[in-house]
């Protein structure tokens, strides 16, 4: 198959944003609906690497994030991206409704079926599984909350300095096909 350019799709909550999920789940489900919640979250410590990737490959970096149904969520996530990830192109930001299948929304936006070079970096297993079922490749972002069984995933990172080596591995694996 040979080498091909990747298109990278990054989740936000607990993948690039320090979502603060150390709260009890009921508390999180309440507080995420409050004004100011998303805008006031901080970045994970390695966001500089992602800004560098977005600066070098602006057409190949997307943000795809689920949003709760409030008047604040999308507006605050956009403000967060402007503040912490200014290198990401605003037209490459895709918001889904909470529970909506990300791969379907992405295919609708990019105007084609996904292939193995469409890479989703996400901490949520359900999103990774649905993405791979749609034909893309998932990278499980392992954070301090989702460590139950990352070994069941072929590609796993716990920080973005590991991303380049995982992308090389994906390219090697796919070029063997």
C-alpha positions in Angstrom: 0.0 0.0 0.0 2.9 2.4 0.7 3.0 5.6 2.7 0.0 8.0 2.8 -0.6 11.1 4.8 -2.6 10.7 8.0 -5.6 12.7 8.9 -5.6 13.1 12.7 -8.8 13.5 14.7 -8.4 14.4 18.4 -11.1 14.2 21.1 -11.1 17.0 23.6 -12.4 15.9 27.0 -9.6 14.1 28.9 -7.6 13.7 25.7 -6.3 17.2 25.3 -8.4 19.0 27.9 -7.9 18.3 31.6 -11.5 17.5 32.1 -11.2 16.9 35.9 -12.9 13.5 35.9 -11.7 12.8 39.4 -15.2 13.9 40.5 -18.0 11.4 41.2 -19.8 10.7 37.9 -23.1 12.2 39.1 -21.3 15.4 40.0 -19.6 15.5 36.6 -22.9 15.1 34.8 -24.3 18.1 36.7 -21.3 20.4 36.5 -20.7 20.0 32.8 -24.0 21.7 32.2 -23.0 24.8 34.1 -21.9 28.0 32.4 -18.1 28.4 32.5 -17.3 24.8 33.0 -15.6 24.1 29.7 -14.0 27.4 29.2 -12.3 27.3 32.6 -10.7 23.8 32.1 -7.0 23.7 31.6 -5.0 21.8 29.0 -3.2 18.6 29.5 0.6 19.3 30.0 1.7 18.2 26.5 -0.5 20.4 24.4 2.5 22.1 22.9 3.2 19.0 20.9 -0.3 19.0 19.4 0.0 22.7 18.6 3.3 21.9 16.7 1.6 19.1 14.8 -1.3 21.4 13.9 1.1 24.2 12.7 3.0 21.8 10.5 0.0 19.9 9.1 -3.0 22.3 9.4 -5.2 20.5 6.9 -4.6 17.1 8.5 -5.5 17.9 12.1 -9.1 17.9 13.3 -10.8 18.2 16.6 -13.9 16.0 17.1 -15.7 16.5 20.4 -19.1 15.5 21.9 -21.1 18.3 23.4 -23.9 18.3 26.0 -27.1 20.1 25.1 -26.6 23.5 26.8 -26.3 27.0 25.5 -22.7 27.1 26.8 -20.9 24.0 25.7 -20.0 24.6 22.0 -19.3 28.3 22.6 -17.0 27.5 25.5 -15.2 24.7 23.7 -14.5 27.0 20.8 -13.1 29.6 23.2 -11.0 26.9 24.9 -9.6 25.9 21.5 -8.8 29.5 20.5 -6.9 29.9 23.8 -5.0 26.7 24.1 -4.9 25.2 20.6 -4.7 28.3 18.3 -2.9 26.3 15.5 -6.0 24.2 14.9 -8.1 25.4 12.0 -11.6 26.5 13.1 -13.1 24.8 10.0 -11.5 21.5 11.2 -13.5 21.4 14.4 -16.4 19.0 14.4 -18.9 18.9 17.3 -21.2 16.0 17.8 -24.1 15.6 20.1 -23.5 13.5 23.3 -24.0 9.9 22.3 -23.7 10.5 18.5 -21.3 8.3 16.6 -18.2 10.4 15.9 -17.3 8.5 12.7 -20.6 9.1 11.1 -20.4 12.9 11.7 -16.8 13.0 10.5 -17.6 11.1 7.3 -20.4 13.6 6.6 -18.0 16.5 7.1 -15.1 15.2 5.1 -17.4 13.9 2.3 -16.0 10.4 2.1 -15.8 7.0 3.8 -13.0 6.8 6.3 -9.9 4.6 5.7 -7.1 3.3 7.8 -5.2 6.6 7.6 -8.0 8.5 9.4 -6.7 8.3 12.9 -8.8 9.0 16.0 -7.0 9.8 19.3 -9.6 9.3 22.1 -9.8 8.1 25.7 -13.3 6.7 25.3 -13.3 3.0 24.3 -16.7 3.2 22.7 -15.5 5.9 20.3 -12.4 4.0 19.4 -14.4 0.8 18.6 -17.0 2.6 16.5 -14.2 4.5 14.6 -12.4 1.2 13.8 -15.7 -0.4 12.7 -16.1 2.5 10.2 -12.7 1.8 8.7 -10.5 4.2 10.6 -7.6 3.5 13.0 -8.0 4.3 16.7 -5.3 5.3 19.1 -6.4 4.8 22.7 -5.3 7.8 24.8 -4.6 6.3 28.2 -5.2 8.7 31.1 -5.4 8.1 34.8 -9.1 7.3 34.7 -9.3 4.7 31.9 -6.5 2.3 32.7 -8.7 -0.9 33.0 -7.4 -2.7 29.9 -5.5 -0.6 27.4 -3.7 -3.8 26.3 -6.7 -4.8 24.3 -5.9 -1.9 21.9 -3.3 -2.2 19.2 -2.2 1.5 19.5 -2.0 3.2 22.9 -0.4 6.5 24.0 -0.3 8.2 27.4 1.2 11.5 26.1 1.7 13.2 22.8 5.4 12.7 22.7 4.6 9.1 22.0 2.4 10.0 19.0 5.1 10.1 16.3 6.4 6.6 17.1 2.8 5.2 17.1 2.1 6.9 13.8 5.3 5.3 12.3 4.1 1.9 13.6 0.7 2.4 12.1 2.3 3.3 8.7 4.6 0.2 9.0 1.6 -2.0 9.8 -0.5 -0.7 6.9 2.3 -0.7 4.3 2.6 -4.5 4.9 -0.9 -5.0 3.7 
